């Protein structure tokens, strides 16, 4: 299968669903991580232009570590629009890659870029599927859509899908995310790795998994637990 994860900032999808993405790579699926912005305004001391270069390198390092592809958009941190040309750019990416699975942010967030990304992706998924919506590539419908489990997007988030994380995928995720300054505690005092490690245990334990990453799904989809996205048992 082809999996496309679309995040507001470089590091968002890597952190929140990166272990699942690594698991898909290990299952010989094609994974692409798209970053609408670099998140270049998130360092307390580094100049924005310098951190932008670093964040791009960090995102590439993560993708290489788990075996994924990476795409970068040209929008700026804290300035991502919810409508406009960005929607067509995401439409074009969806039609180019033809993923069966798209992962993105839940709609409620303390960060406007995250909420706007959700809105952009929802619009793009709709327009990408319309044969009458004219763009360079033909239409493509994405059958599986998931929203990642992010502490900044927790308002109204209801975990509904639970993907068991295998040890080799976890190790790839841990190696990949270590490329990011935030994971090393250089951008804030928030313990990102400790938090998401604990969250994987919390999401997995009630389902009989040692570790899991959780997702929300569009209205009307079923609650289930999985070994990979787009599957179920």
C-alpha positions, 0 to 999 in steps of 0.5 A: 500500500501507499501511505501519505502522512501530512503534517503542519510542521516537520516533526509532527507526523514523525513524532505522533505516528512515526512508529506506525509509518516505520511499521508500514515501511517494514511491511514493504509499503511505500510511505511519504511524509509531507510537511506543509511548513518546517516549523522553523519558528519553534526554536527559542534561541536559533534564528528562524532561517538557520532553524529552517535549514536544520529542520529540513535536515532533521526531517530528511534524517527521520525519513531516511532512518525509517525508510520513507520518502519526504516532501516539503511545501513552501509555507511558513510556520505560524502562517499556514492558510486554511484555504487557497492555493495550498489546497490544490497543492495537496490535491496534486500531491494526493493525485500524484502519489495515489495513496490508499491511506492518508494520516493528518491532524485532528481538527481541534488544536491549540496550534492554528497550523494543525487545525488549518492542516486538518481543514486543508487535507479534508478539502484536498481529499474531497477535491482529489476524488472529483473527476470533474475537478480539473488538475494536471493529474486524474482524480484519486479517492483515498479509502482510509483516512486517520487522525494522529494522536497529538497532545496539542490536538487533544480536544475532542480527540477520541482514540478509535483505532489502535495499531500495535507497535512491533519492536523493530518499528519502535527502534526505527522510530526512536532512531529517526526521531532522535534527529530532531532538536525537540526530541533532544530537549533543545527547544522546550522543557516538554519531554516529547520522547518520554511522553510519547513512549508512555502514550504508546504503553497507555494506548496499547495496554487496554487492548492487549498490546505492549505498545500501540499508536492510536488514531481517530477516524472520520465519522461513521468508521468503526472502532478497531485494533490493527497490525497496520493501518487499512487492515483490521482484526 
